């Protein structure tokens, strides 16, 4: 309770929604010593509501919090970032995680969670790549729908949101992942077909399962800002899709309309008329009254927005409907820093779910005959991310508790597996540049390495050489970090604004180059000088150009920010062969080779003369030893009318696991559409299923392909029409010789491609 809050209630006679009561991070300057601990969350919310009841209109306040990968509050469970869940390609696990996070948030009193997932990663230079599930809209749609179902407990907009779930405002709508040059909030210069096929498909999936709200993005689409785009916010999602939830503008997005409006009242009118119902701390939205008085917007448009906000409060049961608030957890459930609402979740082990998601995020690209690491080996672990927990967490992360026994880095997990006397460590470099000897990590006297490779005064790269020379294998952990510190400076919307000297990812940290910095490659070169086999682990929140790195190492793992237990997940992959993820986005062959997504349209040009674009690592890349897949059965065909009425065509993939271990992994199905007059995308993800196969076994995976998979998404919603698709299940970027033709026919049993 602050004087600012009291003045706000006095000024407006109430509060419609309140953001970030529980938010804890460097931008909010909230730590464990000054923030709201978990056991007092409900008390804090109640104090606000009691004040509104006493001095305002008494209408329930919507309490809104960030939850891009877990509740961003003290003690909130931190999940792997969305890009890591995209690597796992496990919709069922994603839904389970979302259900657990929602229960945790609602037990603390939160009503609305702001959840990333709509953005489709079309440029790896974008700092918020980690918030995307994938570069492919089908995978993004699959996982965002799972997230909404889990967090809201709904299957449609008609379903109420009960006291163990929260309303989701999905962000961001739309096209933010296609910003010019990968710059955050820059314009998306794309046509209607690209918008529909790529960027609206995840939003359509969220709308179909009843998402409570969408967040209008910062960017414009072909010059029209999303928060002022009536065609998008009213014409598309409401009139054509039939969705009628709440649209919230992103933080200060309406104020940013001042570049396309003469004054704040005009900016507010633009947004309200377009279909924005809630503002996120914009000054301009406080000028709606003069906008109405000046005739810039009708009062009925304001009533429409108010009705939508009140409808959301009713859907949440805040007016005393049959879905009452769940009481806050007993204080005993929050008896230590870092405790979460997991203790209130009967029959669900949240820790195990998070650990499983971390393990699924690990992608084995090459093993070079070096893996798995043998028991009893001496391991050198070097590199800037080898022992840095922050580098595993991602942006929008609350401060971790101290101590943090559930967390692990690669170094700490290797020590737990092999013993401290078998693990040698050197940091080697920073993420962006060299590490001076004065800044190198030096063990205390008596610790392993105190008189060896980490001896005081030894140059940082010499420490790497010495550690590697005395080891059987050297694990080099590289990549990036979305670390925020309490000394950093921030923009008004929370994006990092400086100095953040070694931060490489997250909101406000867009890069001109996605090549690994030379300082990190120098660590790899130093590690292999003595001939020790080198395993590289790239911990990052964006695709990187890894061609040079691949030439320097024997084995390579890629891990999108896997969360606090990521160290143990990576070591399990190194030692047990447990890597089971696939790349959720394409890693370019070289810096500057853009666009790079696996589903870009076919080109008639040969590419660049100074770069081999085919050396990229496309979406779906993974080395799964012993696993083979092949299509089985006849080519299916069905009339377009049947497809429109809910019909499906079934394609079966035969999966064999010749390895000695039970394996769990995603099985993707790819396709190329053949439509006269439309240049095809090289390859699209048609569907994906995660399966578990026993050692030596073969299983049949049936894909039922319906309107979503076989229809056209050119308008942003699936439409049935005659078409031929080449379908395959191998990693090829182009249809192989045994690709299966799948036909959707006209009334005469033909397709345009055949005529």
NORVENQUI-V850066 format. One record per backbone hydrogen bond with DSSP energy under -1.0 kcal/mol. CO is the residue of the C=O (numbers start at 1). NH is the residue of the N-H. E is the energy in kcal/mol with one decimal. If there is no record, write none. Layout:
co=<CO	CO>
nh=<NH	NH>
e=<E	E>
This chain:
co=<2	3	4	5	6	7	8	9	13	16	18	25	25	31	37	38	40	41	42	43	44	45	46	47	48	49	50	51	52	62	63	63	64	65	66	69	71	72	73	81	82	83	84	85	87	90	91	92	93	94	95	96	97	98	99	100	101	102	103	105	106	111	112	113	114	115	120	123	125	126	127	128	129	130	134	136	137	138	139	140	141	142	143	144	145	146	147	148	149	151	156	162	167	168	169	170	171	171	173	175	176	177	179	180	183	187	188	188	191	192	193	194	195	200	201	202	203	204	205	206	207	212	213	214	215	216	219	220	221	224	225	226	228	229	230	230	231	232	234	235	236	237	238	246	247	247	248	250	252	254	255	256	257	263	264	265	266	267	268	269	270	271	271	278	280	283	284	287	288	289	290	291	292	298	299	300	301	302	303	304	305	306	307	308	309	310	311	312	313	314	315	317	330	331	336	340	341	342	344	345	348	349	350	351	352	353	354	355	356	359	362	363	364	366	367	374	378	378	379	380	381	382	383	386	389	390	392	404	408	409	410	411	412	413	414	415	419	420	422	424	426	427	433	436	437	444	447	449	452	455	459	460	461	462	463	464	465	466	468	473	474	475	476	477	478	481	481	485	489	489	491	495	498	500	506	507	514	517	518	519	520	521	522	523	524	528	533	534	534	535	536	537	538	539	546	547	549	555	556	556	557	558	559	561	563	564	565	566	567	568	569	570	571	572	574	583	584	587	590	592	597	600	611	612	613	617	618	621	624	626	628	630	636	638	639	640	641	642	643	649	651	652	653	654	655	656	657	663	665	667	669	669	670	671	672	674	675	680	684	687	689	691	693	694	697	699	701	703	705	706	707	712	713	719	723	724	725	726	727	728	736	740	742	743	744	745	746	750	751	751>
nh=<6	7	8	9	10	11	12	13	57	62	64	29	30	35	40	41	44	45	46	47	48	49	50	51	52	53	54	55	56	18	111	112	20	114	72	79	73	24	76	85	86	87	88	89	582	94	95	96	97	98	99	100	101	102	103	104	105	106	107	110	109	167	65	169	67	171	122	126	511	129	506	131	132	83	121	140	141	142	143	144	145	146	147	148	149	150	151	152	153	166	159	165	113	213	115	215	117	118	217	178	179	122	182	183	186	180	190	222	195	196	197	198	200	204	205	206	207	208	209	211	210	246	170	248	173	250	226	188	224	221	228	229	230	233	234	235	236	237	239	240	241	243	242	214	277	278	216	253	256	257	258	259	260	267	268	269	270	271	272	273	274	275	276	249	252	286	287	291	292	293	294	296	295	302	303	304	305	306	307	308	309	310	311	312	313	314	315	316	318	317	161	320	333	334	339	343	344	345	346	348	350	353	354	355	356	357	358	359	360	362	581	558	623	556	370	377	472	473	424	475	426	477	386	411	392	393	563	407	567	413	414	415	416	417	418	419	422	423	379	381	383	429	430	439	440	447	450	454	455	458	463	464	465	466	467	468	469	470	471	380	535	382	537	385	539	504	505	488	497	498	494	491	489	503	509	496	545	521	522	523	524	525	526	527	528	531	474	554	555	476	557	478	559	480	550	551	552	536	365	366	538	363	540	81	566	408	569	570	571	572	573	574	575	576	373	620	135	617	593	594	600	682	613	615	616	587	621	583	627	658	656	654	743	745	643	644	645	647	646	705	703	632	701	630	699	628	696	693	691	689	686	687	728	684	726	724	678	602	671	669	667	665	663	697	657	655	653	651	649	710	711	719	716	712	744	674	742	672	740	670	739	727	725	638	723	640	749	746	754	755>
e=<-2.2	-2.6	-2.0	-2.3	-2.3	-2.5	-2.2	-2.3	-1.8	-1.8	-2.7	-1.0	-1.4	-1.7	-1.9	-1.4	-2.1	-2.3	-2.5	-1.9	-1.5	-2.3	-2.9	-1.7	-2.2	-2.6	-2.1	-3.1	-2.0	-3.0	-2.2	-2.3	-2.5	-2.6	-2.4	-2.7	-2.0	-1.0	-2.9	-1.8	-2.5	-1.3	-1.4	-1.7	-2.2	-2.2	-2.2	-2.1	-2.7	-2.2	-2.4	-2.1	-2.5	-2.4	-2.1	-2.1	-2.6	-3.0	-2.1	-2.2	-1.1	-2.9	-2.6	-2.6	-2.5	-2.4	-1.0	-1.8	-2.3	-1.5	-2.5	-1.8	-1.8	-1.9	-2.3	-2.2	-2.6	-2.1	-2.2	-2.5	-2.0	-1.4	-2.1	-2.4	-2.5	-2.3	-2.7	-2.6	-2.1	-2.4	-1.2	-1.7	-3.1	-1.9	-2.2	-2.6	-1.3	-1.9	-3.0	-1.9	-1.2	-1.3	-2.2	-1.7	-2.1	-1.8	-2.1	-1.7	-2.4	-2.5	-3.1	-2.1	-1.9	-2.7	-2.1	-2.0	-2.7	-2.2	-1.1	-2.2	-1.6	-2.4	-2.6	-2.8	-3.1	-1.9	-2.5	-2.9	-1.5	-2.2	-1.8	-1.4	-1.1	-2.9	-2.0	-2.3	-2.0	-1.9	-2.8	-1.5	-1.8	-1.6	-1.1	-2.0	-2.9	-2.2	-2.5	-2.7	-1.7	-1.5	-1.6	-1.2	-2.2	-2.1	-2.6	-2.3	-2.3	-2.1	-2.7	-2.6	-1.8	-1.4	-2.6	-2.4	-1.6	-1.5	-2.2	-1.5	-2.4	-2.4	-2.0	-2.6	-1.5	-1.1	-2.4	-1.9	-1.7	-2.5	-2.8	-1.7	-2.0	-2.6	-2.3	-1.8	-1.8	-2.2	-2.5	-1.7	-2.6	-1.6	-2.4	-1.1	-2.2	-1.9	-2.5	-1.2	-2.1	-1.5	-1.1	-1.4	-1.1	-1.9	-2.5	-2.5	-2.4	-2.2	-2.1	-2.3	-2.2	-1.1	-2.6	-2.6	-3.4	-2.6	-2.8	-1.6	-2.8	-1.3	-2.7	-3.6	-1.2	-3.1	-1.5	-2.4	-2.2	-1.4	-3.1	-1.6	-1.7	-2.4	-2.2	-2.3	-2.1	-1.5	-3.4	-2.3	-1.7	-1.1	-3.1	-3.2	-1.4	-1.4	-2.3	-1.8	-1.0	-2.3	-2.2	-1.0	-2.0	-1.9	-2.2	-1.3	-2.4	-2.7	-2.4	-2.6	-2.5	-1.2	-1.9	-2.5	-2.8	-2.5	-3.0	-2.0	-2.4	-2.2	-1.8	-1.4	-3.7	-1.1	-2.0	-3.2	-7.3	-1.2	-2.3	-1.6	-1.8	-1.7	-2.6	-1.0	-1.5	-2.5	-2.4	-2.1	-1.7	-1.8	-2.8	-2.5	-1.5	-3.0	-2.7	-2.8	-3.0	-2.5	-2.8	-1.1	-1.8	-2.7	-2.6	-1.6	-2.8	-2.4	-1.4	-2.0	-1.9	-2.8	-1.7	-2.5	-2.2	-2.1	-1.6	-2.2	-2.4	-2.9	-2.4	-3.0	-1.5	-2.7	-1.6	-1.4	-1.6	-2.8	-1.1	-1.8	-1.1	-3.0	-2.0	-2.1	-2.2	-3.5	-2.6	-3.4	-2.0	-2.3	-1.9	-2.5	-1.2	-2.9	-1.6	-3.3	-3.2	-2.4	-3.1	-1.6	-2.8	-2.1	-2.1	-3.0	-2.7	-1.8	-3.0	-1.4	-2.1	-2.6	-2.4	-1.2	-2.2	-3.0	-2.0	-2.7	-3.5	-2.3	-2.5	-1.9	-2.7	-3.2	-2.8	-2.4	-2.4	-2.7	-2.4	-1.6	-1.6	-2.8	-2.9	-2.5	-3.1	-1.9	-3.2	-3.1	-1.9	-2.4	-2.7	-2.1	-2.1	-2.9	-2.0	-2.9	-1.2	-1.5>
